[in-house]
């Protein structure tokens, strides 16, 4: 019996000539997989039999539009993906695949897929969504034996300079200490800064998740917003997102004081003791930023906006000392703390709760580059923030 090597995903793999050719005259090959040698051999025999009988890649007249919604209903709609992720797929299918919709899926060429991508020039986020969506659809079509090659492979993509994500600035760190934050606000910022939780994780914290006796915070739930309404999900964003985080020394006193006066189940509720709505959270964090900005020397005013019979006042910054300050900035501050505290990358990835280590690897690499420019940076950081 021939010896086979397993792929990284644990499956055996080969490809079999289909007898069909692409526009360049290159013979298309059919991928074959198997979790065991027996299954692998059986799948190869089945594909060979279908090629000989002309039965492979049947239903070629199925249009992309027909197939994409079958794919959505099967692999997206009824899954545990977040509401936001499902809506992103839905938006792409509804609005950005029109160039492919009327074509039979077996007739689509790479040039047509590329044309759909090019039509979204100037909108890198939409291009990214288009690329991952059509790739997944065509891979499913291969598995369903509708096509033998993915026409979305190796698209020419637009190079986009991503915005550099940041931690807190020195001005912001000092301003947080001076800001006129109430107990709830200060504790909220403390959990963000010293535990690195995402917005959806911190809003889902319950009293039972905070263990002051063992100094740990358990992250196992998330809150996602469906429109304005919060939706509590009793599972983390990813399997790696479920984790136990140590309560660090700067956080312990404020968290202890806050938990002692907390009455309800939700750790950071709205005024009614229930989960915050999207607008309630936005106003809550906006108020925190306003206080930090004021402590940093910033200035603001409120613009009066009249619409029909309704009047509202919109916050506007005259001097914004905390541009771009968000919950995610505090998450990167936590990554900075892990790095300068000497926590190795693998342990940091666990604490950070990332299914993909690239984000934290990039943070560590950037900090290492910055540190090399100034050997006094670490001592300054520790003195300013922990001294």
Helices and strands as residue ranges (DSSP letters): E 12-21, E 27-34, H 37-53, H 64-72, I 73-77, H 83-95, H 98-101, G 105-107, H 110-118, H 124-143, H 170-178, H 183-195, H 199-202, G 207-209, E 210-211, E 216-219, E 222-226, E 229-233, G 239-241, E 243-246, H 249-261, H 278-295, E 299-307, E 310-319, H 327-340, H 345-352, H 358-373, H 377-386
